[in-house]
C-alpha cells in the first residue's frame, strides 16, 4: 500500500495541534490547582471549623460540670454584622454560650437578652479575639435571644459557630 504525502502531513499537523492542546490543558489545570492550594484556607474554611473553635472555648467549662449540647448554630457574617438566635432557657439551670471562628485575627462577641430585650447575662462573660462566652442563670423560663457578632475581621465574610452547655 502506498502512503499518500498529503495524508502523512495532515496527521503530523493533527498530532502537533493535539499535543499543544494537551500541553495547554495541563498548564491550565496546574495553574488552577496552584490557585486552589493557595486559597485553600479561605475556600475550604467552614462553619464546621468555627464549631471546633467554639467547642475549644467550652473545654474548661466541661471540667466544671457543664454538659455541651450537640446542637449548634452557625453561619457567616461580615464585620460589624450581628445575628440573633432564639433559645428556650429554663429557670433553675445555668448556661454558657460559646462563640468561635476559625479566623484567627477576628474579634467576636456574644450577648444574651431576655424576651423583653433586657441584658440577661452574668457579668463574667468574656471576649478573647476569635472566641467569646456569655453566662446566663435565667430568672424565669422562657425564650432568650443570643446575639452573636463579628466585631472585626480581616475577611469579607467570617464563619462563626455558637455552642452551649448547661448544668
DSSP file (Angstrom, degrees, kcal/mol; ACC not computed):
  #  RESIDUE AA STRUCTURE BP1 BP2  ACC     N-H-->O    O-->H-N    N-H-->O    O-->H-N    TCO  KAPPA ALPHA  PHI   PSI    X-CA   Y-CA   Z-CA
    1    1 A X              0   0    0      0, 0.0     2,-0.3     0, 0.0     0, 0.0   0.000 360.0 360.0 360.0 132.6    0.0    0.0    0.0
    2    2 A X        -     0   0    0      1,-0.0     2,-0.3     0, 0.0     0, 0.0  -0.639 360.0-128.8 -87.0 141.1    1.4    3.4   -1.0
    3    3 A X        -     0   0    0     -2,-0.3     2,-0.5     4,-0.0     3,-0.1  -0.634  17.8-131.9 -84.8 149.1    1.4    6.2    1.5
    4    4 A X     >  -     0   0    0     -2,-0.3     4,-1.8     1,-0.1     3,-0.4  -0.889   6.4-142.6-103.5 127.3   -0.1    9.5    0.4
    5    5 A X  H  > S+     0   0    0     -2,-0.5     4,-1.8     1,-0.2     5,-0.2   0.876  99.5  51.8 -58.7 -41.3    2.1   12.6    1.1
    6    6 A X  H  > S+     0   0    0      1,-0.2     4,-1.9     2,-0.2    -1,-0.2   0.857 108.4  52.0 -64.0 -35.2   -0.9   14.8    1.9
    7    7 A X  H  > S+     0   0    0     -3,-0.4     4,-1.9     2,-0.2    -1,-0.2   0.890 108.1  50.1 -70.2 -40.8   -2.3   12.3    4.4
    8    8 A X  H  X S+     0   0    0     -4,-1.8     4,-1.8     1,-0.2    -2,-0.2   0.893 110.8  50.5 -64.9 -39.3    1.0   12.0    6.3
    9    9 A X  H  X S+     0   0    0     -4,-1.8     4,-2.3     2,-0.2    -2,-0.2   0.908 109.4  49.9 -65.6 -43.5    1.3   15.8    6.6
   10   10 A X  H  X S+     0   0    0     -4,-1.9     4,-2.6     1,-0.2    -1,-0.2   0.897 109.6  52.0 -62.9 -40.3   -2.2   16.2    7.9
   11   11 A X  H  X S+     0   0    0     -4,-1.9     4,-2.2     2,-0.2    -1,-0.2   0.897 109.4  49.3 -63.9 -41.2   -1.6   13.5   10.5
   12   12 A X  H  X S+     0   0    0     -4,-1.8     4,-2.2     2,-0.2    -2,-0.2   0.901 112.3  47.8 -65.2 -42.1    1.6   15.3   11.7
   13   13 A X  H  X S+     0   0    0     -4,-2.3     4,-2.7     2,-0.2     5,-0.2   0.902 111.0  51.3 -65.8 -41.2   -0.2   18.6   12.0
   14   14 A X  H  X S+     0   0    0     -4,-2.6     4,-2.8     1,-0.2    -2,-0.2   0.909 110.2  49.3 -62.6 -41.4   -3.1   17.0   13.9
   15   15 A X  H  X S+     0   0    0     -4,-2.2     4,-2.5     2,-0.2    -2,-0.2   0.913 111.8  48.6 -63.2 -43.2   -0.6   15.4   16.3
   16   16 A X  H  X S+     0   0    0     -4,-2.2     4,-2.3     2,-0.2    -2,-0.2   0.920 114.0  45.7 -63.3 -44.6    1.1   18.8   16.8
   17   17 A X  H  X S+     0   0    0     -4,-2.7     4,-2.5     1,-0.2    -2,-0.2   0.904 113.0  50.8 -64.5 -41.8   -2.2   20.5   17.4
   18   18 A X  H  X S+     0   0    0     -4,-2.8     4,-2.3    -5,-0.2    -2,-0.2   0.891 110.5  48.9 -63.3 -40.4   -3.3   17.7   19.7
   19   19 A X  H  X S+     0   0    0     -4,-2.5     4,-2.7     2,-0.2    -2,-0.2   0.892 111.1  50.0 -67.2 -39.4    0.0   18.0   21.7
   20   20 A X  H  X S+     0   0    0     -4,-2.3     4,-2.5     2,-0.2    -2,-0.2   0.915 111.7  48.4 -64.5 -42.3   -0.4   21.8   22.0
   21   21 A X  H  X S+     0   0    0     -4,-2.5     4,-2.4     2,-0.2    -2,-0.2   0.909 112.7  48.3 -63.0 -42.3   -4.0   21.4   23.2
   22   22 A X  H  X S+     0   0    0     -4,-2.3     4,-2.5     2,-0.2    -2,-0.2   0.920 112.2  48.2 -64.3 -44.6   -2.9   18.7   25.7
   23   23 A X  H  X S+     0   0    0     -4,-2.7     4,-2.4     2,-0.2    -2,-0.2   0.899 111.6  50.7 -63.2 -40.9    0.0   20.9   27.0
   24   24 A X  H  X S+     0   0    0     -4,-2.5     4,-2.7     2,-0.2    -2,-0.2   0.914 110.7  49.1 -63.3 -43.1   -2.4   23.9   27.3
   25   25 A X  H  X S+     0   0    0     -4,-2.4     4,-2.7     2,-0.2     5,-0.2   0.912 111.2  49.1 -62.8 -44.0   -4.8   21.8   29.3
   26   26 A X  H  X S+     0   0    0     -4,-2.5     4,-2.6     2,-0.2    -2,-0.2   0.914 112.6  48.6 -62.3 -43.0   -2.1   20.5   31.6
   27   27 A X  H  X S+     0   0    0     -4,-2.4     4,-2.6     2,-0.2    -2,-0.2   0.932 113.2  46.5 -62.8 -46.8   -0.8   24.1   32.2
   28   28 A X  H  X S+     0   0    0     -4,-2.7     4,-2.5     2,-0.2    -2,-0.2   0.906 113.6  48.5 -63.8 -41.7   -4.4   25.4   32.9
   29   29 A X  H  X S+     0   0    0     -4,-2.7     4,-2.6     2,-0.2    -1,-0.2   0.917 112.2  49.0 -64.3 -43.1   -5.1   22.5   35.2
   30   30 A X  H  X S+     0   0    0     -4,-2.6     4,-2.3    -5,-0.2    -2,-0.2   0.912 111.6  49.3 -62.3 -42.6   -1.8   23.1   37.0
   31   31 A X  H  X S+     0   0    0     -4,-2.6     4,-2.2     2,-0.2    -2,-0.2   0.913 111.5  49.1 -63.8 -42.4   -2.5   26.8   37.4
   32   32 A X  H  X S+     0   0    0     -4,-2.5     4,-2.5     1,-0.2    -2,-0.2   0.917 111.2  49.5 -63.6 -43.3   -6.0   26.1   38.7
   33   33 A X  H  X S+     0   0    0     -4,-2.6     4,-2.4     1,-0.2    -1,-0.2   0.894 109.3  52.4 -62.4 -39.7   -4.6   23.6   41.3
   34   34 A X  H  X S+     0   0    0     -4,-2.3     4,-2.2     2,-0.2    -1,-0.2   0.917 110.4  47.5 -61.8 -44.2   -2.0   26.1   42.3
   35   35 A X  H  X S+     0   0    0     -4,-2.2     4,-2.4     2,-0.2    -2,-0.2   0.919 111.7  50.6 -63.3 -44.3   -4.7   28.8   42.9
   36   36 A X  H  X S+     0   0    0     -4,-2.5     4,-0.7     1,-0.2    -2,-0.2   0.892 110.6  48.9 -62.3 -39.9   -6.8   26.3   44.9
   37   37 A X  H >< S+     0   0    0     -4,-2.4     3,-0.6     2,-0.2     4,-0.3   0.914 112.4  48.4 -65.3 -42.1   -3.9   25.3   47.1
   38   38 A X  H 3< S+     0   0    0     -4,-2.2     3,-0.3     1,-0.2    -2,-0.2   0.877 119.9  37.5 -65.5 -37.3   -3.1   29.0   47.8
   39   39 A X  H >X S+     0   0    0     -4,-2.4     4,-2.7     1,-0.2     3,-1.0   0.404  84.5 111.8 -94.2   2.3   -6.7   29.8   48.6
   40   40 A X  H <X S+     0   0    0     -4,-0.7     4,-2.6    -3,-0.6     5,-0.3   0.844  74.7  50.8 -48.7 -47.7   -7.4   26.5   50.4
   41   41 A X  H 3> S+     0   0    0     -4,-0.3     4,-0.6    -3,-0.3    -1,-0.3   0.877 117.0  41.7 -62.0 -33.8   -7.8   28.0   53.9
   42   42 A X  H <4 S+     0   0    0     -3,-1.0    -2,-0.2    -4,-0.2    -1,-0.2   0.927 120.0  40.9 -76.6 -46.1  -10.2   30.6   52.6
   43   43 A X  H  < S+     0   0    0     -4,-2.7    -2,-0.2     1,-0.2    -3,-0.2   0.911 122.6  37.3 -70.9 -43.5  -12.3   28.4   50.2
   44   44 A X  H  < S+     0   0    0     -4,-2.6    -1,-0.2    -5,-0.3    -2,-0.2   0.447  85.4 113.1 -96.4   0.4  -12.5   25.3   52.4
   45   45 A X     <  +     0   0    0     -4,-0.6     2,-0.3    -5,-0.3    -3,-0.0  -0.443  49.2 173.4 -65.0 147.1  -12.9   27.0   55.8
   46   46 A X     >  -     0   0    0     -2,-0.1     4,-1.8     1,-0.1     3,-0.2  -0.883  51.7 -92.2-149.2 176.4  -16.3   26.3   57.1
   47   47 A X  H  > S+     0   0    0     -2,-0.3     4,-2.8     1,-0.2     5,-0.2   0.829 121.9  62.3 -63.0 -32.2  -18.8   26.5   59.9
   48   48 A X  H  > S+     0   0    0      2,-0.2     4,-1.7     1,-0.2    -1,-0.2   0.894 103.1  48.7 -61.2 -38.7  -17.5   23.1   61.0
   49   49 A X  H  > S+     0   0    0      2,-0.2     4,-1.4    -3,-0.2    -1,-0.2   0.920 111.3  49.5 -64.6 -42.8  -14.1   24.7   61.5
   50   50 A X  H  X S+     0   0    0     -4,-1.8     4,-2.2     1,-0.2   111,-0.3   0.889 107.3  55.5 -62.8 -39.0  -15.7   27.5   63.5
   51   51 A X  H  X S+     0   0    0     -4,-2.8     4,-2.8     1,-0.2     5,-0.2   0.885 101.9  56.8 -61.5 -38.4  -17.6   24.9   65.6
   52   52 A X  H  X S+     0   0    0     -4,-1.7     4,-1.6     1,-0.2    -1,-0.2   0.892 108.9  46.8 -59.8 -38.8  -14.3   23.3   66.5
   53   53 A X  H  X S+     0   0    0     -4,-1.4     4,-1.9     2,-0.2    -2,-0.2   0.886 110.2  51.9 -71.1 -38.5  -13.1   26.6   67.9
   54   54 A X  H  X S+     0   0    0     -4,-2.2     4,-1.1     1,-0.2    -2,-0.2   0.918 110.8  48.5 -62.4 -42.3  -16.4   27.2   69.8
   55   55 A X  H  X S+     0   0    0     -4,-2.8     4,-0.9     1,-0.2    -1,-0.2   0.849 106.9  56.6 -66.0 -33.3  -16.0   23.7   71.3
   56   56 A X  H >< S+     0   0    0     -4,-1.6     3,-0.7     1,-0.2     4,-0.4   0.899 104.5  52.5 -62.7 -39.8  -12.4   24.5   72.2
   57   57 A X  H 3< S+     0   0    0     -4,-1.9     3,-0.3     1,-0.2     4,-0.3   0.797 107.5  53.9 -65.0 -27.5  -13.7   27.6   74.2
   58   58 A X  H >X S+     0   0    0     -4,-1.1     4,-1.5     1,-0.2     3,-1.3   0.694  82.4  91.9 -79.5 -19.8  -16.1   25.3   76.1
   59   59 A X  H <X S+     0   0    0     -4,-0.9     4,-1.3    -3,-0.7     3,-0.4   0.841  83.2  49.8 -49.5 -48.0  -13.4   22.8   77.3
   60   60 A X  H 34 S+     0   0    0     -4,-0.4     4,-0.4    -3,-0.3    -1,-0.3   0.825 110.6  52.2 -63.3 -27.6  -12.6   24.5   80.6
   61   61 A X  H X4>S+     0   0    0     -3,-1.3     5,-2.2    -4,-0.3     3,-0.5   0.788 100.0  60.7 -79.4 -28.6  -16.4   24.6   81.5
   62   62 A X  H ><5S+     0   0    0     -4,-1.5     3,-1.7    -3,-0.4    -1,-0.2   0.889 101.0  55.6 -62.1 -38.4  -16.9   20.9   80.7
   63   63 A X  T 3<5S+     0   0    0     -4,-1.3    -1,-0.2     1,-0.3    -2,-0.2   0.734 103.3  56.1 -65.7 -21.7  -14.3   20.3   83.5
   64   64 A X  T < 5S-     0   0    0     -3,-0.5    -1,-0.3    -4,-0.4    -2,-0.2   0.376 131.3 -92.7 -90.7   3.5  -16.6   22.4   85.8
   65   65 A X  T < 5S+     0   0    0     -3,-1.7     2,-0.3     1,-0.3    -3,-0.2   0.511  75.7 145.0 102.5   4.9  -19.6   20.1   85.0
   66   66 A X      < -     0   0    0     -5,-2.2     2,-0.6    -8,-0.1    -1,-0.3  -0.596  41.3-141.9 -77.4 136.8  -21.3   21.8   82.1
   67   67 A X  E     -A  166   0A   0     99,-2.8    99,-1.7    -2,-0.3     2,-0.5  -0.888  14.2-140.8 -98.6 120.7  -22.8   19.4   79.5
   68   68 A X  E     -A  165   0A   0     -2,-0.6    97,-0.3    97,-0.2     2,-0.1  -0.693  15.4-132.1 -85.4 128.2  -22.3   20.7   76.0
   69   69 A X  E     -     0   0A   0     95,-2.6    95,-0.3    -2,-0.5    -1,-0.0  -0.453   8.4-132.6 -75.0 149.9  -25.3   20.2   73.7
   70   70 A X  E    S+     0   0A   0     -2,-0.1    -1,-0.1    93,-0.1    -2,-0.0   0.760  82.5  96.3 -72.3 -24.9  -24.8   18.7   70.3
   71   71 A X  E     +     0   0A   0     93,-0.1    93,-0.5    92,-0.0     2,-0.3  -0.331  51.8 164.8 -62.4 144.5  -27.0   21.4   68.8
   72   72 A X  E     -A  163   0A   0     91,-0.1     2,-0.3     2,-0.0    91,-0.2  -0.983  28.2-138.0-155.2 161.9  -25.2   24.4   67.4
   73   73 A X  E     +A  162   0A   0     89,-2.1    89,-2.9    -2,-0.3     2,-0.3  -0.887  29.3 161.9-117.5 151.3  -25.8   27.4   65.2
   74   74 A X  E     +A  161   0A   0     -2,-0.3     2,-0.3    87,-0.2    87,-0.2  -0.986   9.3 127.9-161.4 169.1  -23.5   28.7   62.6
   75   75 A X  E     -A  160   0A   0     85,-1.8    85,-2.4    -2,-0.3     2,-0.4  -0.954  50.4 -79.2 172.2-155.4  -23.2   30.9   59.5
   76   76 A X  E     -A  159   0A   0     -2,-0.3     2,-0.3    83,-0.3    83,-0.2  -0.998  35.4-175.4-140.1 146.0  -21.1   33.7   58.2
   77   77 A X  E     -A  158   0A   0     81,-2.1    81,-2.9    -2,-0.4     2,-0.2  -0.956  22.3-123.8-135.7 152.0  -21.2   37.4   58.9
   78   78 A X    >   -     0   0    0     -2,-0.3     3,-2.2    79,-0.2    72,-0.4  -0.480  55.4 -69.4 -84.8 166.4  -19.4   40.5   57.7
   79   79 A X  T 3  S+     0   0    0     77,-0.4    72,-0.2    76,-0.3    -1,-0.1  -0.348 124.1  15.9 -58.0 132.0  -17.5   42.8   60.0
   80   80 A X  T 3  S+     0   0    0     70,-3.5    -1,-0.3     1,-0.3     2,-0.2   0.350  97.7 126.7  86.1  -6.1  -20.0   44.7   62.2
   81   81 A X    <   -     0   0    0     -3,-2.2    69,-1.8    69,-0.4     2,-0.3  -0.543  41.0-159.7 -87.2 153.3  -22.9   42.3   61.4
   82   82 A X  E     -F  149   0B   0     67,-0.2     2,-0.4    -2,-0.2    67,-0.2  -0.889   6.8-160.1-128.1 158.6  -25.0   40.6   64.1
   83   83 A X  E     -F  148   0B   0     65,-2.4    65,-2.8    -2,-0.3     2,-0.4  -0.998  11.8-143.1-139.1 135.5  -27.2   37.6   64.1
   84   84 A X  E     -F  147   0B   0     -2,-0.4     2,-0.4    63,-0.2    63,-0.2  -0.840  13.5-170.9-100.7 135.7  -29.9   36.7   66.7
   85   85 A X  E     -F  146   0B   0     61,-2.4    61,-3.5    -2,-0.4     2,-0.4  -0.990  13.0-145.1-122.9 131.7  -30.6   33.2   67.8
   86   86 A X  E     +F  145   0B   0     -2,-0.4     2,-0.3    59,-0.2    59,-0.2  -0.820  22.5 173.1-100.9 137.5  -33.6   32.3   69.9
   87   87 A X  E     -F  144   0B   0     57,-2.6    57,-2.6    -2,-0.4     2,-0.5  -0.998  32.4-124.4-144.4 138.4  -33.3   29.6   72.6
   88   88 A X  E     -F  143   0B   0     -2,-0.3     2,-0.3    55,-0.2    55,-0.2  -0.713  33.3-171.9 -79.8 123.2  -35.7   28.3   75.3
   89   89 A X  E     -F  142   0B   0     53,-2.8    53,-2.3    -2,-0.5     2,-0.4  -0.889  12.4-136.9-118.0 151.5  -33.9   28.5   78.7
   90   90 A X    >   -     0   0    0     -2,-0.3     3,-1.9    51,-0.2    48,-0.3  -0.906  16.9-117.1-117.2 133.0  -35.2   27.1   81.9
   91   91 A X  T 3  S+     0   0    0     -2,-0.4    48,-0.1     1,-0.2     3,-0.1  -0.372 103.1  38.1 -58.4 138.6  -35.2   28.7   85.4
   92   92 A X  T 3  S+     0   0    0     46,-0.7    -1,-0.2     1,-0.4     2,-0.2   0.170  99.6  94.1 100.3 -17.4  -33.0   26.5   87.7
   93   93 A X    <   -     0   0    0     -3,-1.9    -1,-0.4    45,-0.1    45,-0.4  -0.659  64.9-141.0-100.9 163.4  -30.4   25.8   85.1
   94   94 A X        -     0   0    0     -2,-0.2    73,-1.6    43,-0.2     2,-0.3  -0.984  22.3-165.7-123.1 136.2  -27.2   27.6   84.4
   95   95 A X  E     -CB 136 166A   0     41,-3.3    41,-3.0    -2,-0.4     2,-0.4  -0.921  16.1-166.6-128.4 147.4  -26.0   28.1   80.8
   96   96 A X  E     -CB 135 165A   0     69,-2.1    69,-2.3    -2,-0.3     2,-0.5  -0.996   9.0-159.8-124.8 138.1  -22.9   29.2   79.0
   97   97 A X  E     -CB 134 164A   0     37,-2.8    37,-2.3    -2,-0.4     2,-0.4  -0.976   9.5-164.8-114.6 130.5  -22.9   30.1   75.3
   98   98 A X  E     -CB 133 163A   0     65,-3.0    65,-2.5    -2,-0.5     2,-0.4  -0.963   2.1-164.9-121.0 132.2  -19.5   29.9   73.5
   99   99 A X  E     +CB 132 162A   0     33,-2.8    33,-1.8    -2,-0.4     2,-0.3  -0.917  13.9 170.6-115.5 138.7  -18.8   31.6   70.1
  100  100 A X  E     -CB 131 161A   0     61,-2.2    61,-1.8    -2,-0.4     2,-0.3  -0.984  15.0-171.0-146.3 158.1  -15.9   30.8   67.9
  101  101 A X        -     0   0    0     29,-1.4    59,-0.1    -2,-0.3    29,-0.1  -0.977  29.0-132.7-142.7 153.9  -14.4   31.4   64.4
  102  102 A X  S    S+     0   0    0     -2,-0.3     2,-1.0    57,-0.3    58,-0.1   0.568  81.0 101.9 -82.0  -8.6  -11.5   29.9   62.5
  103  103 A X    >   -     0   0    0     56,-0.4     3,-1.8     1,-0.2    -2,-0.1  -0.669  62.3-159.1 -81.4 104.8  -10.4   33.4   61.5
  104  104 A X  T 3  S+     0   0    0     -2,-1.0    26,-0.4     1,-0.3    -1,-0.2   0.810  85.9  45.4 -57.1 -38.4   -7.5   34.0   64.0
  105  105 A X  T 3  S+     0   0    0     24,-0.1    -1,-0.3    -3,-0.1     2,-0.1   0.332  90.2 110.1 -93.6   8.9   -7.5   37.8   63.8
  106  106 A X    <   -     0   0    0     -3,-1.8     2,-0.5    47,-0.1    47,-0.2  -0.444  57.8-145.5 -78.4 156.3  -11.3   38.2   64.0
  107  107 A X  E     +G  152   0B   0     45,-2.6    44,-1.9    23,-0.1    45,-1.5  -0.995  23.6 179.1-122.8 125.1  -12.9   39.7   67.1
  108  108 A X  E     -G  150   0B   0     21,-2.1     2,-0.3    -2,-0.5    42,-0.2  -0.816  10.2-164.9-123.7 162.1  -16.3   38.2   68.0
  109  109 A X  E     -G  149   0B   0     40,-2.2    40,-2.3    -2,-0.3     2,-0.3  -0.983   5.1-163.8-144.0 156.4  -18.9   38.8   70.8
  110  110 A X  E     +G  148   0B   0     -2,-0.3     2,-0.3    38,-0.2    38,-0.2  -0.993  12.0 174.6-141.4 133.9  -21.9   37.0   72.2
  111  111 A X  E     -G  147   0B   0     36,-1.9    36,-3.3    -2,-0.3     2,-0.4  -0.972  19.3-140.2-138.6 152.5  -24.6   38.5   74.5
  112  112 A X  E     -G  146   0B   0     -2,-0.3     8,-3.1    34,-0.2     9,-0.9  -0.954  17.3-176.6-121.9 131.4  -27.9   37.2   75.9
  113  113 A X  E     -GH 145 119B   0     32,-2.8    32,-3.1    -2,-0.4     6,-0.2  -0.917  21.8-125.2-123.4 149.0  -31.1   39.1   76.2
  114  114 A X    >   -     0   0    0      4,-2.7     3,-2.0    -2,-0.3    30,-0.2  -0.221  44.5 -87.3 -81.6-178.4  -34.5   38.1   77.7
  115  115 A X  T 3  S+     0   0    0     28,-0.4    29,-0.1     1,-0.3    -1,-0.1   0.655 128.6  57.7 -68.2 -14.3  -37.8   38.3   75.8
  116  116 A X  T 3  S-     0   0    0      2,-0.1    -1,-0.3     3,-0.0     3,-0.1   0.428 120.2-107.7 -91.1  -0.6  -38.2   42.0   76.9
  117  117 A X  S <  S+     0   0    0     -3,-2.0     2,-0.3     1,-0.3    -2,-0.1   0.612  73.6 139.6  85.5  12.3  -34.9   42.9   75.3
  118  118 A X        -     0   0    0      1,-0.1    -4,-2.7     2,-0.0    -1,-0.3  -0.716  64.7-101.8 -91.9 140.5  -33.0   43.3   78.7
  119  119 A X  B     +H  113   0B   0     -2,-0.3    -6,-0.3    -6,-0.2    -1,-0.1  -0.414  41.7 178.9 -59.0 125.9  -29.5   42.0   79.0
  120  120 A X        +     0   0    0     -8,-3.1    17,-0.5    -2,-0.2    -7,-0.2   0.406  38.2 108.1-113.6  -0.7  -29.8   38.7   80.9
  121  121 A X  B     -D  136   0A   0     -9,-0.9    15,-0.2    15,-0.1     2,-0.1  -0.370  69.6-110.1 -84.9 160.7  -26.2   37.6   81.2
  122  122 A X    >   -     0   0    0     13,-3.5     3,-1.0     1,-0.1    13,-0.4  -0.408  32.7-110.6 -78.1 160.6  -24.0   37.4   84.2
  123  123 A X  T 3  S+     0   0    0      1,-0.2    -1,-0.1    -2,-0.1    -2,-0.0   0.514 104.8  79.0 -74.7  -2.7  -21.0   39.8   84.4
  124  124 A X  T 3   +     0   0    0     11,-0.1    -1,-0.2     2,-0.0    -2,-0.0   0.282  63.0 123.6 -91.8  13.4  -18.4   37.1   83.9
  125  125 A X    <   -     0   0    0     -3,-1.0     2,-0.3    10,-0.2     9,-0.2  -0.246  44.4-162.0 -63.7 162.6  -18.9   36.8   80.1
  126  126 A X  E     -E  133   0A   0      7,-2.2     7,-2.9   -16,-0.1     2,-0.4  -0.977  24.1-153.9-150.7 159.0  -15.7   37.3   78.1
  127  127 A X  E     +E  132   0A   0     -2,-0.3     2,-0.3     5,-0.2     5,-0.2  -0.982  15.8 171.0-135.7 122.2  -14.3   38.1   74.6
  128  128 A X  E >   -E  131   0A   0      3,-2.5     3,-1.0    -2,-0.4     2,-0.3  -0.754  58.9 -78.8-134.0  86.5  -10.8   36.9   73.6
  129  129 A X  T 3  S+     0   0    0     -2,-0.3   -21,-2.1     1,-0.3    -1,-0.1  -0.398 118.9   6.0  61.9-116.6  -10.2   37.5   69.9
  130  130 A X  T 3  S+     0   0    0    -26,-0.4   -29,-1.4    -2,-0.3     2,-0.3   0.158 126.5  69.0 -90.9  21.7  -11.9   34.9   67.9
  131  131 A X  E <   +CE 100 128A   0     -3,-1.0    -3,-2.5   -31,-0.2     2,-0.3  -0.961  55.3 171.2-130.6 151.4  -13.6   33.4   71.0
  132  132 A X  E     -CE  99 127A   0    -33,-1.8   -33,-2.8    -2,-0.3     2,-0.3  -0.981   9.5-164.5-154.4 155.4  -16.4   34.7   73.2
  133  133 A X  E     -CE  98 126A   0     -7,-2.9    -7,-2.2    -2,-0.3     2,-0.4  -0.999   4.2-166.2-143.5 145.8  -18.5   33.4   76.0
  134  134 A X  E     -C   97   0A   0    -37,-2.3   -37,-2.8    -2,-0.3     2,-0.4  -1.000  11.1-151.8-133.8 135.1  -21.7   34.5   77.8
  135  135 A X  E     -C   96   0A   0    -13,-0.4   -13,-3.5    -2,-0.4     2,-0.4  -0.888  15.1-176.1-110.7 131.8  -23.0   33.1   81.1
  136  136 A X  E     -CD  95 121A   0    -41,-3.0   -41,-3.3    -2,-0.4     2,-0.5  -0.994  21.4-178.9-134.7 133.0  -26.7   33.0   81.9
  137  137 A X        -     0   0    0    -17,-0.5   -43,-0.2    -2,-0.4   -46,-0.1  -0.879  36.3-136.7-122.0  95.1  -28.7   32.0   85.0
  138  138 A X        -     0   0    0     -2,-0.5   -46,-0.7   -45,-0.4   -45,-0.1  -0.223  14.6-158.5 -61.5 135.7  -32.3   32.6   83.9
  139  139 A X  S    S+     0   0    0      1,-0.2     2,-0.3   -48,-0.1    -1,-0.2   0.686  82.9  17.3 -80.9 -20.7  -34.6   34.2   86.4
  140  140 A X  S    S-     0   0    0      2,-0.0     2,-0.3   -50,-0.0    -1,-0.2  -0.989  86.1-104.0-147.8 152.0  -37.6   32.8   84.5
  141  141 A X  S    S+     0   0    0     -2,-0.3     2,-0.3   -51,-0.1   -51,-0.2  -0.595  71.2  93.4 -73.1 136.8  -38.2   30.0   82.0
  142  142 A X  E    S-F   89   0B   0    -53,-2.3   -53,-2.8    -2,-0.3     2,-0.4  -0.984  74.9 -41.5 167.0-173.6  -38.8   31.5   78.5
  143  143 A X  E     -F   88   0B   0     -2,-0.3   -28,-0.4   -55,-0.2     2,-0.3  -0.655  49.8-172.2 -82.3 133.5  -37.3   32.5   75.2
  144  144 A X  E     -F   87   0B   0    -57,-2.6   -57,-2.6    -2,-0.4     2,-0.6  -0.902  17.1-133.6-123.5 154.2  -34.0   34.2   75.2
  145  145 A X  E     -FG  86 113B   0    -32,-3.1   -32,-2.8    -2,-0.3     2,-0.6  -0.938  11.0-160.2-115.0 121.2  -32.1   35.9   72.4
  146  146 A X  E     -FG  85 112B   0    -61,-3.5   -61,-2.4    -2,-0.6     2,-0.6  -0.888  10.1-157.0-100.8 120.4  -28.4   35.2   71.9
  147  147 A X  E     -FG  84 111B   0    -36,-3.3   -36,-1.9    -2,-0.6     2,-0.4  -0.877   8.3-169.7-103.6 116.5  -26.8   37.9   69.8
  148  148 A X  E     -FG  83 110B   0    -65,-2.8   -65,-2.4    -2,-0.6     2,-0.4  -0.832   8.4-177.5-103.8 144.7  -23.6   36.9   68.0
  149  149 A X  E     -FG  82 109B   0    -40,-2.3   -40,-2.2    -2,-0.4     2,-0.8  -1.000  31.3-144.3-144.5 141.0  -21.5   39.5   66.3
  150  150 A X  E     - G   0 108B   0    -69,-1.8   -70,-3.5   -72,-0.4   -69,-0.4  -0.905  24.0-178.3 -98.3 102.6  -18.3   39.6   64.2
  151  151 A X  E     -     0   0B   0    -44,-1.9     2,-0.3    -2,-0.8   -43,-0.2   0.924  66.2  -4.4 -69.8 -45.9  -16.9   42.9   65.6
  152  152 A X  E     + G   0 107B   0    -45,-1.5   -45,-2.6    -3,-0.1     2,-0.3  -0.990  66.3 165.8-147.0 149.3  -13.8   42.9   63.3
  153  153 A X        -     0   0    0     -2,-0.3   -74,-0.2   -47,-0.2   -47,-0.1  -0.939  38.0-139.0-162.7 144.3  -12.3   40.6   60.8
  154  154 A X  S    S+     0   0    0     -2,-0.3     2,-0.2     3,-0.0    -1,-0.1   0.625  88.3  79.7 -76.3 -11.6   -9.7   40.6   58.0
  155  155 A X  S    S-     0   0    0      1,-0.1   -76,-0.3    -3,-0.0     3,-0.1  -0.618  82.4-130.2 -94.3 154.3  -12.1   38.5   55.9
  156  156 A X  S    S+     0   0    0      1,-0.3     2,-0.4    -2,-0.2   -77,-0.4   0.920 101.4  20.2 -64.6 -44.5  -15.1   39.8   53.9
  157  157 A X  S    S-     0   0    0    -79,-0.2     2,-0.5    -3,-0.0    -1,-0.3  -0.991  76.8-157.8-128.0 135.1  -17.2   37.0   55.5
  158  158 A X  E     -A   77   0A   0    -81,-2.9   -81,-2.1    -2,-0.4     2,-0.1  -0.958  14.4-133.0-119.4 123.3  -16.3   35.2   58.7
  159  159 A X  E     -A   76   0A   0     -2,-0.5   -56,-0.4   -83,-0.2     2,-0.3  -0.472  30.6-178.7 -69.2 142.8  -17.7   31.8   59.6
  160  160 A X  E     -A   75   0A   0    -85,-2.4   -85,-1.8   -59,-0.1     2,-0.3  -0.961  14.1-165.5-139.1 157.4  -19.0   31.5   63.2
  161  161 A X  E     -AB  74 100A   0    -61,-1.8   -61,-2.2  -111,-0.3     2,-0.5  -0.993   5.9-156.4-144.3 143.5  -20.4   28.8   65.3
  162  162 A X  E     +AB  73  99A   0    -89,-2.9   -89,-2.1    -2,-0.3     2,-0.3  -0.982  15.2 174.5-122.5 123.7  -22.3   29.0   68.6
  163  163 A X  E     -AB  72  98A   0    -65,-2.5   -65,-3.0    -2,-0.5     2,-0.3  -0.841   9.8-160.7-119.8 161.8  -22.5   26.1   71.1
  164  164 A X  E     - B   0  97A   0    -93,-0.5   -95,-2.6   -95,-0.3     2,-0.3  -0.979   7.6-166.8-144.1 160.0  -23.9   26.0   74.5
  165  165 A X  E     -AB  68  96A   0    -69,-2.3   -69,-2.1    -2,-0.3     2,-0.3  -0.925   6.1-165.9-138.7 163.3  -23.8   24.0   77.7
  166  166 A X  E      AB  67  95A   0    -99,-1.7   -99,-2.8    -2,-0.3   -71,-0.2  -0.945 360.0 360.0-144.3 163.2  -25.8   23.7   80.9
  167  167 A X              0   0    0    -73,-1.6   -72,-0.1    -2,-0.3    -1,-0.1   0.216 360.0 360.0-154.6 360.0  -25.8   22.3   84.4
